[in-house]
Amino acid sequence: MNPLEIVVAPDAKAEIRAVQVWLHTLDPSSERRFSQRLANLLEKLAKTLPSKIATGRPPQLDTKASEGMIRPVFQERFYTSKQKPPRRSNTSTWRIFYALLDQDGDRQPEVLQVLHIFHAAAELPWDRLESLEVETDND
């Protein structure tokens, strides 16, 4: 199977660049690990997802992100520390949100589109939408 084409949305490009600049000011080696591990993750997903989808094992949909972005969205995590962080720790952990696009109508994706990247401890935009809905229900 052919690997998926990787396309980075403008918002994600800006977010990635902001993270790179921030990490570089803290520790250039952290920025290098971030960039390399992000590239490795995207390459791995692009290579492995087509066969997983073809054999009926697609990635699990991120329901909250999908509702917030009003489209099917998936999430993967990666970390930038030298060693894997302890379980349930957000230290050096990043979340990448992506969509799978079927551009030729054959019901198989050809493109992995990176939509957003956030630190694992960050409040996500769709989390704010959920809290607004709860506040509205109480009125």
Contact map, one row per residue, 1 for C-alpha under 8 A:
1110000000000000000000000000000000000000000000000110000000000000000000000000000000000000000000000000000000000000000000000000000000000000000
1111000000000000000000000000000000000000000000100100000000000000000000000000000000000000000000000000000000000000000000000000000000000000000
1111100000000000000000000000000000000000000001111100000000000000000000000000000000000000000000000000000000000100000000000000000000000000000
0111110000000000000000000000000000000000000001101100000000000000000000000000000000000000000000000000000000001111000000000000000000000000000
0011111000000000000000000000000000000000000001000000000000000000000000000000000000000000000000000000000000000111000000000000000000000000000
0001111100000000000000000000000000000000010001000000000000000000000000000000000000000000000000000000000000000011110000000000000000000000000
0000111110000000000000000000000000000000000000000000000000000000000000000000000000000000000000000000000000000011110000000000000000000000000
0000011111011000000000000000000000000000000000000000000000000000000000000000000000000000000000000000000000000000111000000000000000000000000
0000001111111000000000000000000000000000000000000000000000000000000000000000000000000000000000000000000000000000111100000000000000000000000
0000000111111100000000000000000000000000000000000000000000000000000000000000000000000000000000000000000000000000000000000000000000000000000
0000000011111110000000000000000000000000000000000000000000000000000000000000000000000000000000000000000000000000001100000000000000000000000
0000000111111111000000000000000000000000000000000000000000000000000000000000000000000000000000000000000000000000011110000000000000000000000
0000000111111111100000000000000000000000000000000000000000000000000000000000000000000000000000000000000000000000000000000000000000000000000
0000000001111111110000000000000000000000000000000000000000000000000000000000000000000000000000000000000000000000000000000000000000000000000
0000000000111111111000000000000000000000000000000000000000000000000000000000000000000000000000000000000000000000000111000000000000000000000
0000000000011111111100000000000000000000000000000000000000000000000000000000000000000000000000000000000000000000000010000000000000000000000
0000000000001111111110000000000000000000000000000000000000000000000000000000000000000000000000000000000000000000000000000000000000000000000
0000000000000111111111000000000000000000000000000000000000000000000000000000000000000000000000000000000000000000000000000000000000000000000
0000000000000011111111100000001000000000000000000000000000000000000000000000000000000000000000000000000000000000000000000000000000000000000
0000000000000001111111110000001001100000000000000000000000000000000000000000000000000000000000000000000000000000000000000000000000000000000
0000000000000000111111111000001000000000000000000000000000000000000000000000000000000000000000000000000000000000000000000000000000000000000
0000000000000000011111111100000000000000000000000000000000000000000000000000000000000000000000000000000000000000000000000000000000000000000
0000000000000000001111111111011000000000000000000000000000000000000000000000000000000000000000000000000000000000000000000000000000000000000
0000000000000000000111111111111000000000000000000000000000000000000000000000000000000000000000000000000000000000000000000000000000000000000
0000000000000000000011111111000000000000000000000000000000000000000000000000000000000000000000000000000000000000000000000000000000000000000
0000000000000000000001111111010000000000000000000000000000000000000000000000000000000000000000000000000000000000000000000000000000000000000
0000000000000000000000111111111000000000000000000000000000000000000000000000000000000000000000000000000000000000000000000000000000000000000
0000000000000000000000111111111100000000000000000000000000000000000000000000000000000000000000000000000000000000000000000000000000000000000
0000000000000000000000010011111110000000000000000000000000000000000000000000000000000000000000000000000000000000000000000000000000000000000
0000000000000000000000110111111111000000000000000000000000000000000000000000000110000000000000000000000000000000000000000000000000000000000
0000000000000000001110110011111111100000000000000000000000000000000000000000000000000000000000000000000000000000000000000000000000000000000
0000000000000000000000000001111111110000000000000000000000000000000000000000000000000000000000000000000000000000000000000000000000000000000
0000000000000000000000000000111111111000000000000000000000000000000000000000000110000000000000000000000000000000000000000000000000000000000
0000000000000000000100000000011111111100000000000000000000000000000000000000001100000000000000000000000000000000000000000000000000000000000
0000000000000000000100000000001111111110000000000000000000000000000000000000000000000000000000000000000000000000000000000000000000000000000
0000000000000000000000000000000111111111000000000000000000000000000000000000000000000000000000000000000000000000000000000000000000000000000
0000000000000000000000000000000011111111100000000000000000000000000000000000011100000000000000000000000000000000000000000000000000000000000
0000000000000000000000000000000001111111110000000000000000000000000000000000010000000000000000000000000000000000000000000000000000000000000
0000000000000000000000000000000000111111111000000000000000000000000000000000000000000000000000000000000000000000000000000000000000000000000
0000000000000000000000000000000000011111111100000000000000000000000000000000000000000000000000000000000000000000000000000000000000000000000
0000000000000000000000000000000000001111111110000000000000000000000000000000010000000000000000000000000000000000000000000000000000000000000
0000010000000000000000000000000000000111111111000000000000000000000000000000000000000000000000000000000000000000000000000000000000000000000
0000000000000000000000000000000000000011111111100000000000000000000000000000000000000000000000000000000000000000000000000000000000000000000
0000000000000000000000000000000000000001111111110000000000000000000000000000000000000000000000000000000000000000000000000000000000000000000
0000000000000000000000000000000000000000111111111000000000000000000000000000000000000000000000000000000000000000000000000000000000000000000
0011110000000000000000000000000000000000011111111100000000000000000000000000000000000000000000000000000000000001000000000000000000000000000
0111000000000000000000000000000000000000001111111100000000000000000000000000000000000000000000000000000000000000000000000000000000000000000
0010000000000000000000000000000000000000000111111111000000000000000000000000000000000000000000000000000000000000000000000000000000000000000
0011000000000000000000000000000000000000000011111111100001100000000000000000000000000000000000000000000000000000000000000000000000000000000
1111000000000000000000000000000000000000000001111111110000000000000000000000000000000000000000000000000000011000000000000000000000000000000
1000000000000000000000000000000000000000000000011111111000000000000000000000000000000000000000000000000000000000000000000000000000000000000
0000000000000000000000000000000000000000000000011111111111000000000000000000000000000000000000000000000000000000000000000000000000000000000
0000000000000000000000000000000000000000000000001111111111100000000000000000000000000000000000000000000000010000000000000000000000000000000
0000000000000000000000000000000000000000000000000111111110000000000000000000000000000000000000000000000000010000000000000000000000000000000
0000000000000000000000000000000000000000000000000011111110000000000000000000000000000000000000000000000000000000000000000000000000000000000
0000000000000000000000000000000000000000000000000001111111000000000000000000000000000000000000000000000000000000000000000000000000000000000
0000000000000000000000000000000000000000000000000001111111100000000000000000000000000000000000000000000000000000000000000000000000000000000
0000000000000000000000000000000000000000000000001001100111110000000000000000000000000000000000000000000000000000000000000000000000000000000
0000000000000000000000000000000000000000000000001000100011111000000000000100000000000000000000000000000000000000000000000000000000000000000
0000000000000000000000000000000000000000000000000000000001111100000000000100000000000000000000000000000000000000000000000000000000000000000
0000000000000000000000000000000000000000000000000000000000111110010000011110000000000000000000000000000000000000000000000000000000000000000
0000000000000000000000000000000000000000000000000000000000011111110000011110000000000000000000000000000000000000000000000000000000000000000
0000000000000000000000000000000000000000000000000000000000001111111000011000000000000000000000000000000000000000000000000000000000000000000
0000000000000000000000000000000000000000000000000000000000000111111100000000000000000000000000000000000000000000000000000000011000000000000
0000000000000000000000000000000000000000000000000000000000000111111110001100000000000000000000001000000000000000000000000000010000000000000
0000000000000000000000000000000000000000000000000000000000001111111111111100000000000000000000000000000000000000000000000000000000000000000
0000000000000000000000000000000000000000000000000000000000000011111111110000000000000000000000000000000000000000000000000000010000000000000
0000000000000000000000000000000000000000000000000000000000000001111111000000000000000000000000000000000000000000000000000000110010000000000
0000000000000000000000000000000000000000000000000000000000000000111111111000000000000000000000000000000000000000000000000000010000000000000
0000000000000000000000000000000000000000000000000000000000000000011111110000000000000000000000000000000000000000000000000000000000000000000
0000000000000000000000000000000000000000000000000000000000000000011011111000000000000000000000000010000000000000000000000000000000000000000
0000000000000000000000000000000000000000000000000000000000001110011011111100000000000000000000000011000000000000000000000000000000000000000
0000000000000000000000000000000000000000000000000000000000001110110010111110000000000000000000001111000000000000000000000000000000000000000
0000000000000000000000000000000000000000000000000000000000111100110000011111000000000000000000001110000000000000000000000000000000000000000
0000000000000000000000000000000000000000000000000000000000001100000000001111100000000000000000111100000000000000000000000000000000000000000
0000000000000000000000000000000000000000000000000000000000000000000000000111110000000000000000111000000000000000000000000000000000000000000
0000000000000000000000000000000000000000000000000000000000000000000000000011111000000000000011110000000000000000000000000000000000000000000
0000000000000000000000000000000000001100100000000000000000000000000000000001111100000000000011100000000000000000000000000000000000000000000
0000000000000000000000000000000001001000000000000000000000000000000000000000111110011000001111000000000000000000000000000000000000000000000
0000000000000000000000000000010011001000000000000000000000000000000000000000011111000000000111000000000000000000000000000000000000000000000
0000000000000000000000000000010010000000000000000000000000000000000000000000001111111000001110000000000000000000000000000000000000000000000
0000000000000000000000000000000000000000000000000000000000000000000000000000000111110000000000000000000000000000000000000000000000000000000
0000000000000000000000000000000000000000000000000000000000000000000000000000000011111000000000000000000000000000000000000000000000000000000
0000000000000000000000000000000000000000000000000000000000000000000000000000001011111100000000000000000000000000000000000000000000000000000
0000000000000000000000000000000000000000000000000000000000000000000000000000001010111110111110000000000000000000000000000000000000000000000
0000000000000000000000000000000000000000000000000000000000000000000000000000000000011111100000000000000000000000000000000000000000000000000
0000000000000000000000000000000000000000000000000000000000000000000000000000000000001111100000000000000000000000000000000000000000000000000
0000000000000000000000000000000000000000000000000000000000000000000000000000000000000111110000000000000000000000000000000000000000000000000
0000000000000000000000000000000000000000000000000000000000000000000000000000000000001111111010000000000000000000000000000000000000000000000
0000000000000000000000000000000000000000000000000000000000000000000000000000000000001001111111000000000000000000000000111000000000000000000
0000000000000000000000000000000000000000000000000000000000000000000000000000001010001000111110000000000000000000000000010000000000000000000
0000000000000000000000000000000000000000000000000000000000000000000000000000001110001000011111000000000000000000000000100000000000000000000
0000000000000000000000000000000000000000000000000000000000000000000000000000111110001000111111100000000000000000000000110000000000000000000
0000000000000000000000000000000000000000000000000000000000000000000000000000111100000000010111110000000000000000000011110000000000000000000
0000000000000000000000000000000000000000000000000000000000000000000000000011110000000000000011111000000000000000000011110000000000000000000
0000000000000000000000000000000000000000000000000000000000000000000000000011100000000000000001111100000000000000011111000000000000000000000
0000000000000000000000000000000000000000000000000000000000000000100000001111000000000000000000111110000000000000011110000000000000000000000
0000000000000000000000000000000000000000000000000000000000000000000000001110000000000000000000011111000000000001111100000000000000000000000
0000000000000000000000000000000000000000000000000000000000000000000000111100000000000000000000001111100000000001111000000000000000000000000
0000000000000000000000000000000000000000000000000000000000000000000000011000000000000000000000000111110000001111100000000000000000000000000
0000000000000000000000000000000000000000000000000000000000000000000000000000000000000000000000000011111000001111100000000000000000000000000
0000000000000000000000000000000000000000000000000000000000000000000000000000000000000000000000000001111111111110000000000000000000000000000
0000000000000000000000000000000000000000000000000000000000000000000000000000000000000000000000000000111110001110000000000000000000000000000
0000000000000000000000000000000000000000000000000000000000000000000000000000000000000000000000000000011111000000000000000000000000000000000
0000000000000000000000000000000000000000000000000000000000000000000000000000000000000000000000000000011111110000000000000000000000000000000
0000000000000000000000000000000000000000000000000000000000000000000000000000000000000000000000000000010111110000000000000000000000000000000
0000000000000000000000000000000000000000000000000000000000000000000000000000000000000000000000000000010011111000000000000000000000000000000
0000000000000000000000000000000000000000000000000100110000000000000000000000000000000000000000000000010011111100000000000000000000000000000
0001000000000000000000000000000000000000000000000100000000000000000000000000000000000000000000000001111000111111000000000000000000000000000
0011100000000000000000000000000000000000000000000000000000000000000000000000000000000000000000000001111000011111000000000000000000000000000
0001111000000000000000000000000000000000000000000000000000000000000000000000000000000000000000000001111000001111100000000000000000000000000
0001111000000000000000000000000000000000000001000000000000000000000000000000000000000000000000000111100000001111110000000000000000000000000
0000011110000000000000000000000000000000000000000000000000000000000000000000000000000000000000000111100000000011111000000000000000000000000
0000011110010000000000000000000000000000000000000000000000000000000000000000000000000000000000011110000000000001111100000000000000000000000
0000000110110000000000000000000000000000000000000000000000000000000000000000000000000000000000011110000000000000111110000000000000000000000
0000000010110010000000000000000000000000000000000000000000000000000000000000000000000000000000011100000000000000011111000000000000000000000
0000000000010011000000000000000000000000000000000000000000000000000000000000000000000000000001111000000000000000001111100000000000000000000
0000000000000010000000000000000000000000000000000000000000000000000000000000000000000000000001110000000000000000000111110101000000000000000
0000000000000000000000000000000000000000000000000000000000000000000000000000000000000000010111100000000000000000000011111100000000000000000
0000000000000000000000000000000000000000000000000000000000000000000000000000000000000000011011100000000000000000000001111100000000000000000
0000000000000000000000000000000000000000000000000000000000000000000000000000000000000000010000000000000000000000000000111110000000000000000
0000000000000000000000000000000000000000000000000000000000000000000000000000000000000000000000000000000000000000000001111111000000000000000
0000000000000000000000000000000000000000000000000000000000000000000000000000000000000000000000000000000000000000000000001111101100000000000
0000000000000000000000000000000000000000000000000000000000000000000000000000000000000000000000000000000000000000000001000111111100000000000
0000000000000000000000000000000000000000000000000000000000000000000100000000000000000000000000000000000000000000000000000011111110000000000
0000000000000000000000000000000000000000000000000000000000000001101110000000000000000000000000000000000000000000000000000001111111000000000
0000000000000000000000000000000000000000000000000000000000000001000000000000000000000000000000000000000000000000000000000011111111100000000
0000000000000000000000000000000000000000000000000000000000000000000000000000000000000000000000000000000000000000000000000011111111110000000
0000000000000000000000000000000000000000000000000000000000000000000100000000000000000000000000000000000000000000000000000000111111111000000
0000000000000000000000000000000000000000000000000000000000000000000000000000000000000000000000000000000000000000000000000000011111111100000
0000000000000000000000000000000000000000000000000000000000000000000000000000000000000000000000000000000000000000000000000000001111111110000
0000000000000000000000000000000000000000000000000000000000000000000000000000000000000000000000000000000000000000000000000000000111111111000
0000000000000000000000000000000000000000000000000000000000000000000000000000000000000000000000000000000000000000000000000000000011111111100
0000000000000000000000000000000000000000000000000000000000000000000000000000000000000000000000000000000000000000000000000000000001111111110
0000000000000000000000000000000000000000000000000000000000000000000000000000000000000000000000000000000000000000000000000000000000111111111
0000000000000000000000000000000000000000000000000000000000000000000000000000000000000000000000000000000000000000000000000000000000011111111
0000000000000000000000000000000000000000000000000000000000000000000000000000000000000000000000000000000000000000000000000000000000001111111
0000000000000000000000000000000000000000000000000000000000000000000000000000000000000000000000000000000000000000000000000000000000000111111
0000000000000000000000000000000000000000000000000000000000000000000000000000000000000000000000000000000000000000000000000000000000000011111
